[in-house]
Amino acid sequence: MQLIVFCPPKILFQHSAASWSAALGQGGMLLSCASRSQEIAAHLGHTVHFQLFDNFNDSALVEIDVYELARELHAPLCVALAEIDVLRVARINDRLGITVGAEDRASFYRDKFLMKQRTRDCGFAIAEMALISNATQAVRFSERFGFPVVIKPCDGRGSNGVEVLDDAQQLREWLARRTSSTFHNLMIESYVRGSHYIVNGLYIDGRPILVSPVRVMTSALDFLGGKSHDLHMLDADNPMRDRLVCYARSLVEDVLPSDPTMLFHLELFVDGNDEIVLCEIASRLGGVFFNQELTHAWGIDPRMSFLRALHDPFYRPEPMAASLRMVGHISIPPRVGLLRDVPQTCPLDGVLECRISAKKMTSYGGMEFTNSEILNAIVAGQDEAELRDKLHQVEAWFHESCDWSGSEIAAAI
């Protein structure tokens, strides 16, 4: 099997050329964006075959050109590592005859309305929801179910386009910003109050190699609003851990049409009645630093293991019941203003990995996607309390060490 892997630059740079070469196998290649061609060429060198495309994320020609490329290969398989590529990869594989119905199956991991509709039909709790194509439908939903409401694209990514509206005035203001009286690809939901959790996992040949739940202390929407995004693994005696693992496995194995070898990223809430409520699930890992977090915790790189398993029939790691250590990670967004100075390394104890992507003498704006952070760090600890404490230490150290000019957002420490 010759892998053709759709890979945005941010993911590409998270792994060495040697790691990519081993994971892709003979004849494998990476596809990415030409906007960072020089950096990509320097990073991969001559070790990995790659091809770059202009406007990689949004160009309609990419899937046509990749199909022509793939049909010349003996045994191609297109693979998506980012949510934006899931459907076009499925379409290419279906057109090549490698898969049958892959696009329809993938839709349940991209279209949040279809996903939740199927989940509800199988007896799982979801928030009240509806598709909306006009103002009247949005108002009627809020009149029936009350506020707050959440409006989002059915196939959104990175929390882009998600808005929480607290009352009728905010809904009216949202409607006033629409550029047409007819809406497309939008849904509305009741807001769920409760604790936020994420579960990431890796399946190979239908076997769950790892299923890893974490508690999220700051939501993705708050992250977009300028707060740090921090999360940590759960204590062994925390009853939520086993509940979340069972929930995730049931959703992947019994409810949704899942590929036997896959990655997944599940977000959910536990409401005031202690009921698990689905937020969404994707057939890829979460963004920010999830792959690194899982590698440190479980001792296996899930993304590289996923790719290797697709082309190497002899690579079949055993399922893992427990992680090797407890970790947490934090992502810190930029402020709005000029960053005059920023540290290059983190001196704190217990920090397993720290990536500082901020550049000195650079002006930053607000967050647009949940992958625009300027620091990621992973910490180790003995329990949830220690992990939270270390994450707070990293946040405080970074804010104290940076020199911002014209910042419009106060540090949230």
C-alpha positions, 0 to 999 in steps of 0.5 A, a space after each residue: 500500500 502506497 500512502 498519500 497523506 494529506 498533511 497541513 504544515 503544522 502537523 508536518 513539522 511535529 515529526 522528524 523526517 526519519 519518523 515520517 519516512 518510517 511511518 509512510 513506508 516504501 513509496 509513501 508521500 506527504 501532500 501539504 501547502 506550498 505557502 511554507 515550501 522552503 521550510 518543508 523542504 529543509 525539514 524533510 530533505 531528501 528523506 521523504 517524498 512530498 508534493 506541495 499545492 497552492 492554497 492547499 486547504 481550499 483549492 477545489 483542484 487539489 482532490 482532482 490533481 491528487 486523483 490523477 497522481 494516485 491512479 498512476 500508482 500500483 496500490 495507493 491509499 489517500 489518508 487525512 490527518 486533519 479534519 478539513 481533508 477527511 471528506 475529500 480523501 474519502 471521495 478520492 478513495 471511492 473514485 479510485 475504487 479503493 473504498 466503497 461508500 467511504 464518503 458517506 461513512 466519513 460524513 458522520 464524522 464531519 456533519 455534526 447534525 448527522 452525527 448527533 442525529 444517529 447518536 440520538 437514535 441509538 439512545 445517547 444523550 445530545 443537546 436539543 438541536 435543529 438545522 436552520 436556514 432562516 431567521 424564523 427557524 432560529 427564533 422559534 428554536 430559542 422560543 421553544 428551548 430558551 437561551 443560551 443557544 449555540 449556532 455553528 456550521 454543521 461541518 465546522 472545524 477548530 471552533 471557527 464560526 461557533 457563537 454562543 448567544 445568551 438572549 434574544 438581543 444577542 440573537 437579533 444582533 447575530 441575525 443582523 450580521 448575516 449577509 443573506 436572508 437564507 442560511 446554509 450549513 448552519 445548526 442551532 443547539 441548546 447550550 449544555 452546562 457541565 464539565 467538559 471532557 475530551 477522549 482521544 484514541 487509536 484503533 488498529 484492525 478494530 482493536 482499541 490500542 489506546 483510549 485516553 480521556 482528559 478533563 478540560 479546564 478551559 473550553 475551546 470557545 474561551 481559548 478563542 476568546 484569549 484564555 489558555 486552554 489547559 487539560 489533564 488526564 484523570 486519576 485512576 480512581 476517578 470514576 469518570 475515567 472508565 465511564 468515558 472510555 466505555 462511552 467512547 468505545 461504544 460510540 466508535 464501535 457500535 454507533 458510527 460507521 467507523 474504519 477499523 484502523 482510525 484515530 478519533 477525537 471526541 468532545 463531550 460534556 457531563 451535565 448537572 444530572 451526571 449524564 454524558 452529552 455528546 458535543 462532537 467526534 472527529 476521525 482524526 486526533 485533536 489539534 494543538 498538542 494532543 499527539 505529543 501528549 498521548 506519546 508522552 503518556 502512553 509511550 506510543 506515537 498514535 499518529 505515526 502508529 496509525 500510518 504505519 498500521 495502514 501499510 504494514 500488516 505485521 505492525 499490530 501493537 497490543 491494546 493498552 489498558 493504562 497509560 505509563 504516566 499522567 500528563 497534562 498540557 496547556 496551550 497559550 494564545 497570543 494577546 493583541 499587540 506587539 510581542 517585544 520579547 519572549 523566552 526561548 525555553 521553559 526552565 520549570 521542573 516537570 515540563 516534559 516538552 515545551 514548544 514556543 512558536 511566538 516570535 519576538 517583535 511580531 504583532 499578533 491579533 486575536 485567535 481565529 482557529 484553535 490552532 493559533 496558540 504561541 506556546 504548547 507545554 506538556 507536564 507530568 504529575 502524580 495526580 490531577 491536583 499536581 497536574 493542575 498546579 504545574 499547568 498554572 505554573 507554566 502559564 504564570 511563568 510565560 506571561 511574566 516572561 513575555 513583554 507585550 506592547 499595546 496588548 488589549 487582552 489582560 493576562 488571565 492567570 
